[in-house]
Amino acid sequence: MTLARRSLALLALPAVARAQPRPLLRVGSKNFTEQLVVGELYAQALEAAGAQVQRRLNLGGTLIAQQALLAGEIDLYPEYTGTGLGVVLKAPTDGTPEQVWQRVRDGYRPLGLEWLAPSRIDNGNVLLLLPATARRLGLETLSDLARAAPQLVLAAGNEFAGRADGLPGLERVYGMKFRRFRQFAALGLRYAALRHGQADVVNGYATDWQIASLGFTVLRDDRALWPPYQLAAVVRRPALAAFPGLAAALARVDGRLDNAAMQELNRRVDQDGEEPRDVAAAFLRVAA
């Protein structure tokens, strides 16, 4: 090869490198509002970092999303530490948030999956009530509620009566027995029952938008009945190798997420009717 041709070939190398295809990442989520929003946040953050992203959101419940991950149909999705430990690994969920995260991380590694560092979202179970009721009865904790429960009506989901962390757990840990238990499958119906006096206490989740928007009082789980449910990305190990910037891109998102931020994002979808994609884009624009 002549010197001129060799020089032209060397000059062409950067252009060839730039022409390499972007790594493909398939982002999944479960089938409720918070998961759709966080799935979009992850997808858009990875696109901004240079990845090509396929969205496979709204897959279904925990075990469906987990199976998609194991089968290589998705590369990552947002999950909760308590859910991963209790539902997927079927292990005890007691311990501090750090202990639970370490145990679920170690349990997933033999499956070829990595738990990234968690966000500040902890979407665990909560019992809540109207501020006026809390003030009238002097209620701040679940131990306080146990004293008043015999005169109160609890509204909860259909499974709450039989779940170990539902009524049986409240009775076991707190000795709590309510005057009446009413079942409302839909979360919105439970909040409506509380607002309209059909229930005194309802069960919900810590990132429900109604808590902040409607000013409900959340009682502290002072005896740690419920495990932490920190939200984090679960990722296939080959995806981390294929796109070294993956963990850093998601860490920038998770670093801005906490319960208050997630409540607002959920509200914009559920109450205002915005699309998860648009809500996620607006959140990331503010972050930039």
Backbone hydrogen bonds, N-H to C=O, Kabsch-Sander energy under -0.5 kcal/mol:
donor,donor_aa,acceptor,acceptor_aa,energy
6,R,2,T,-2.5
7,S,3,L,-2.1
8,L,4,A,-2.2
9,A,5,R,-2.4
10,L,6,R,-2.1
11,L,7,S,-2.3
12,A,8,L,-1.5
13,L,9,A,-0.7
13,L,10,L,-0.8
16,V,12,A,-2.0
17,A,13,L,-2.5
18,R,14,P,-2.4
19,A,15,A,-1.2
20,Q,17,A,-1.4
25,L,23,P,-0.5
25,L,52,Q,-3.0
27,V,25,L,-0.6
27,V,54,Q,-2.5
28,G,26,R,-0.5
28,G,76,L,-2.9
29,S,56,R,-1.0
31,N,60,G,-1.2
35,Q,32,F,-0.6
36,L,32,F,-2.1
37,V,33,T,-2.5
38,V,34,E,-2.6
39,G,35,Q,-2.7
40,E,36,L,-1.8
41,L,37,V,-2.5
42,Y,38,V,-2.7
43,A,39,G,-2.4
44,Q,40,E,-2.9
45,A,41,L,-2.1
46,L,42,Y,-2.2
47,E,43,A,-2.1
48,A,44,Q,-2.2
49,A,45,A,-1.3
50,G,47,E,-1.4
51,A,46,L,-2.6
52,Q,23,P,-3.2
53,V,51,A,-0.5
54,Q,25,L,-2.5
56,R,27,V,-3.5
56,R,54,Q,-0.5
58,N,30,K,-0.9
59,L,29,S,-2.5
65,A,61,G,-2.2
66,Q,62,T,-2.7
67,Q,63,L,-2.0
68,A,64,I,-2.1
69,L,65,A,-1.8
70,L,66,Q,-2.4
71,A,67,Q,-2.4
72,G,69,L,-1.1
73,E,68,A,-2.2
74,I,68,A,-1.3
75,D,26,R,-3.1
76,L,26,R,-1.3
77,Y,234,V,-1.5
79,E,232,A,-3.0
81,T,230,Q,-2.3
82,G,228,P,-0.5
84,G,80,Y,-2.8
85,L,81,T,-2.5
86,G,82,G,-2.5
87,V,83,T,-2.5
88,V,83,T,-1.3
89,L,84,G,-2.3
91,A,85,L,-2.8
100,V,96,T,-2.8
101,W,97,P,-2.4
102,Q,98,E,-2.3
103,R,99,Q,-2.2
104,V,100,V,-2.5
105,R,101,W,-2.5
106,D,102,Q,-2.4
107,G,103,R,-2.1
108,Y,104,V,-1.6
109,R,105,R,-1.3
111,L,108,Y,-1.7
112,G,109,R,-2.1
113,L,108,Y,-1.5
114,E,235,V,-3.0
116,L,114,E,-0.6
116,L,233,A,-2.7
119,S,231,L,-3.1
120,R,254,D,-0.8
120,R,257,L,-1.7
123,N,229,Y,-2.1
124,G,122,D,-1.5
126,V,204,G,-1.9
128,L,202,V,-2.3
129,L,217,T,-2.0
134,A,130,L,-2.1
135,R,131,P,-2.6
136,R,132,A,-2.5
137,L,133,T,-2.1
138,G,134,A,-1.0
139,L,134,A,-2.3
140,E,138,G,-0.5
142,L,220,R,-2.5
145,L,141,T,-2.0
146,A,142,L,-1.9
147,R,143,S,-0.9
147,R,144,D,-0.8
148,A,144,D,-1.1
149,A,145,L,-2.1
151,Q,148,A,-2.1
152,L,149,A,-2.5
154,L,180,R,-2.6
155,A,201,V,-2.8
156,A,182,R,-2.3
160,F,157,G,-1.2
162,G,159,E,-1.1
163,R,159,E,-1.6
166,G,163,R,-1.9
167,L,160,F,-2.5
169,G,163,R,-0.7
170,L,166,G,-2.5
171,E,167,L,-2.4
172,R,168,P,-2.4
173,V,169,G,-2.9
174,Y,170,L,-1.8
175,G,171,E,-1.2
176,M,170,L,-1.6
179,R,149,A,-1.4
179,R,152,L,-1.8
180,R,152,L,-1.2
182,R,154,L,-3.2
184,F,156,A,-2.7
190,R,186,A,-1.4
191,Y,187,L,-1.9
192,A,188,G,-2.1
193,A,189,L,-2.3
194,L,190,R,-1.8
195,R,191,Y,-2.3
196,H,192,A,-2.1
197,G,194,L,-1.0
198,Q,193,A,-2.4
199,A,193,A,-1.3
200,D,153,V,-2.3
201,V,153,V,-2.1
202,V,128,L,-2.1
203,N,155,A,-1.6
204,G,126,V,-2.5
206,A,124,G,-2.2
208,D,205,Y,-2.3
211,I,208,D,-1.2
212,A,208,D,-0.6
213,S,209,W,-2.2
214,L,210,Q,-2.4
216,F,211,I,-1.3
217,T,129,L,-2.9
218,V,216,F,-0.5
219,L,127,L,-2.4
220,R,140,E,-2.4
222,D,220,R,-1.8
224,A,221,D,-1.5
231,L,121,I,-1.8
232,A,79,E,-2.6
234,V,77,Y,-2.4
235,V,114,E,-2.8
236,R,75,D,-2.7
237,R,112,G,-2.5
239,A,236,R,-0.8
240,L,236,R,-1.3
241,A,237,R,-1.7
242,A,238,P,-2.3
243,F,239,A,-1.8
246,L,243,F,-2.3
249,A,245,G,-2.2
250,L,246,L,-2.2
251,A,247,A,-2.1
252,R,248,A,-1.6
253,V,249,A,-0.9
254,D,250,L,-3.0
255,G,251,A,-2.1
256,R,253,V,-1.8
257,L,254,D,-1.0
258,D,256,R,-0.5
259,N,120,R,-0.6
262,M,258,D,-2.5
263,Q,259,N,-2.5
264,E,260,A,-1.7
265,L,261,A,-2.1
266,N,262,M,-2.7
267,R,263,Q,-2.1
268,R,264,E,-2.1
269,V,265,L,-1.2
270,D,266,N,-3.0
271,Q,267,R,-2.5
272,D,267,R,-1.7
273,G,269,V,-0.8
274,E,268,R,-2.4
279,V,275,E,-2.4
280,A,276,P,-2.6
281,A,277,R,-2.1
282,A,278,D,-2.3
283,F,279,V,-2.0
284,L,280,A,-2.3
285,R,281,A,-2.1
286,V,282,A,-1.9
287,A,283,F,-1.7
288,A,284,L,-1.9
